[in-house]
Amino acid sequence: MAVDERRIAILGTGKIGEALLSGLLSSGWREPKDIVVTTRREERVADLGERYGVEGTRSNAEAVAGAALIVIAVKPQDIDSLLGEIGGLLSAEQTVLSIAAAVPTARIEARLAPDVPVCRAMPNAPSTVHEGMAGLCAGAHAGDEHLALAEETLSHLGAVVRVPESAMDAVTAISGSGPAYFALLAEAMIEAGLLLSLSREISTQLVVQTMLGTAKQLRDVKLHPVELREAVTSPGGTTIAAIRELESAGVRAAFLNAIQAAMERSRELAAGEP
């Protein structure tokens, strides 16, 4: 079957898969007729078709026929079963973009027809609100044109950086797991507000908006974190008193150790360790 260069198949339309679908359509980069989605449940197929106007099916083999880009958005534990369904049906004219966490490109390529280009990405949870961060790497048969297609596709979920595959475990540890670190920090700060007699509602609003505003200063104004911290820290003031306590508690070293532990665990998962 001839490949339609505008056709995209999203295999496994869960939270990230649906976020990608929404982003591709809302930007106008693709139209509903250009996209086919798969999911396990018939009612989910019907729901996606009704809300987005796209073709839906429970058959992954049916979905990949003629698609220029195949996005694998299933859970890592389901990828071998999926590849068993579609592996022999793909050709070198198609591009596979896997967003299954901790699954190396070589493992995917081993289950596909010869020379099929594979790109691998690690988008994070904020992708569901189109403010995500994704690391992107190429497999053995993927060239710059395949990476460019994958990067443009992922840009509808947020920002994208290209890295060698050897760096994907570090990407996972920093941005993949990163939302949990910020959530833990937010939780602690909200609880501090309760300790200081603020209501949970007000404490939450103070913390969340402060995190959002600070992130925008770092990203949009391009302030270095040190510059921002020093701008807020007056001699003998409240901030320096707090920073002293954080440094005494070893918070900086704890973050370094935690992120290194996350990277090592990502390597174990990629190697197939339980």
ChimeraX attribute file (.defattr): number of C-alpha atoms within 10 A of each C-alpha:
attribute: neighborCount
match mode: 1-to-1
recipient: residues
	/A:1	7
	/A:2	9
	/A:3	15
	/A:4	15
	/A:5	13
	/A:6	15
	/A:7	20
	/A:8	25
	/A:9	27
	/A:10	27
	/A:11	26
	/A:12	23
	/A:13	24
	/A:14	16
	/A:15	13
	/A:16	22
	/A:17	23
	/A:18	18
	/A:19	18
	/A:20	26
	/A:21	26
	/A:22	18
	/A:23	23
	/A:24	22
	/A:25	18
	/A:26	13
	/A:27	10
	/A:28	9
	/A:29	13
	/A:30	17
	/A:31	16
	/A:32	16
	/A:33	12
	/A:34	17
	/A:35	23
	/A:36	24
	/A:37	27
	/A:38	28
	/A:39	21
	/A:40	14
	/A:41	11
	/A:42	12
	/A:43	10
	/A:44	17
	/A:45	19
	/A:46	15
	/A:47	13
	/A:48	19
	/A:49	17
	/A:50	12
	/A:51	9
	/A:52	16
	/A:53	16
	/A:54	20
	/A:55	19
	/A:56	24
	/A:57	21
	/A:58	17
	/A:59	15
	/A:60	22
	/A:61	19
	/A:62	16
	/A:63	22
	/A:64	25
	/A:65	20
	/A:66	21
	/A:67	26
	/A:68	23
	/A:69	25
	/A:70	26
	/A:71	27
	/A:72	22
	/A:73	24
	/A:74	22
	/A:75	13
	/A:76	16
	/A:77	11
	/A:78	12
	/A:79	19
	/A:80	13
	/A:81	10
	/A:82	17
	/A:83	19
	/A:84	13
	/A:85	16
	/A:86	19
	/A:87	20
	/A:88	13
	/A:89	14
	/A:90	23
	/A:91	19
	/A:92	16
	/A:93	16
	/A:94	21
	/A:95	25
	/A:96	27
	/A:97	28
	/A:98	25
	/A:99	25
	/A:100	20
	/A:101	23
	/A:102	21
	/A:103	23
	/A:104	23
	/A:105	22
	/A:106	12
	/A:107	13
	/A:108	20
	/A:109	20
	/A:110	11
	/A:111	16
	/A:112	23
	/A:113	15
	/A:114	14
	/A:115	15
	/A:116	20
	/A:117	25
	/A:118	28
	/A:119	27
	/A:120	28
	/A:121	31
	/A:122	25
	/A:123	26
	/A:124	25
	/A:125	21
	/A:126	17
	/A:127	23
	/A:128	19
	/A:129	14
	/A:130	19
	/A:131	14
	/A:132	22
	/A:133	23
	/A:134	26
	/A:135	27
	/A:136	26
	/A:137	23
	/A:138	22
	/A:139	22
	/A:140	13
	/A:141	16
	/A:142	18
	/A:143	13
	/A:144	9
	/A:145	10
	/A:146	20
	/A:147	22
	/A:148	12
	/A:149	16
	/A:150	26
	/A:151	22
	/A:152	14
	/A:153	22
	/A:154	27
	/A:155	21
	/A:156	23
	/A:157	27
	/A:158	20
	/A:159	17
	/A:160	21
	/A:161	13
	/A:162	16
	/A:163	14
	/A:164	11
	/A:165	19
	/A:166	11
	/A:167	14
	/A:168	26
	/A:169	24
	/A:170	19
	/A:171	25
	/A:172	25
	/A:173	19
	/A:174	18
	/A:175	21
	/A:176	23
	/A:177	16
	/A:178	16
	/A:179	15
	/A:180	12
	/A:181	15
	/A:182	12
	/A:183	12
	/A:184	11
	/A:185	14
	/A:186	18
	/A:187	15
	/A:188	13
	/A:189	17
	/A:190	23
	/A:191	17
	/A:192	14
	/A:193	19
	/A:194	16
	/A:195	10
	/A:196	10
	/A:197	10
	/A:198	14
	/A:199	14
	/A:200	14
	/A:201	11
	/A:202	12
	/A:203	19
	/A:204	19
	/A:205	13
	/A:206	14
	/A:207	18
	/A:208	16
	/A:209	11
	/A:210	13
	/A:211	15
	/A:212	10
	/A:213	12
	/A:214	15
	/A:215	15
	/A:216	13
	/A:217	15
	/A:218	14
	/A:219	11
	/A:220	9
	/A:221	9
	/A:222	12
	/A:223	15
	/A:224	11
	/A:225	13
	/A:226	8
	/A:227	12
	/A:228	14
	/A:229	14
	/A:230	12
	/A:231	9
	/A:232	12
	/A:233	16
	/A:234	12
	/A:235	10
	/A:236	8
	/A:237	10
	/A:238	11
	/A:239	14
	/A:240	16
	/A:241	13
	/A:242	12
	/A:243	14
	/A:244	11
	/A:245	11
	/A:246	12
	/A:247	11
	/A:248	10
	/A:249	11
	/A:250	11
	/A:251	13
	/A:252	12
	/A:253	10
	/A:254	11
	/A:255	12
	/A:256	10
	/A:257	12
	/A:258	15
	/A:259	19
	/A:260	16
	/A:261	13
	/A:262	19
	/A:263	21
	/A:264	15
	/A:265	18
	/A:266	22
	/A:267	20
	/A:268	14
	/A:269	17
	/A:270	17
	/A:271	13
	/A:272	11
	/A:273	9
	/A:274	7
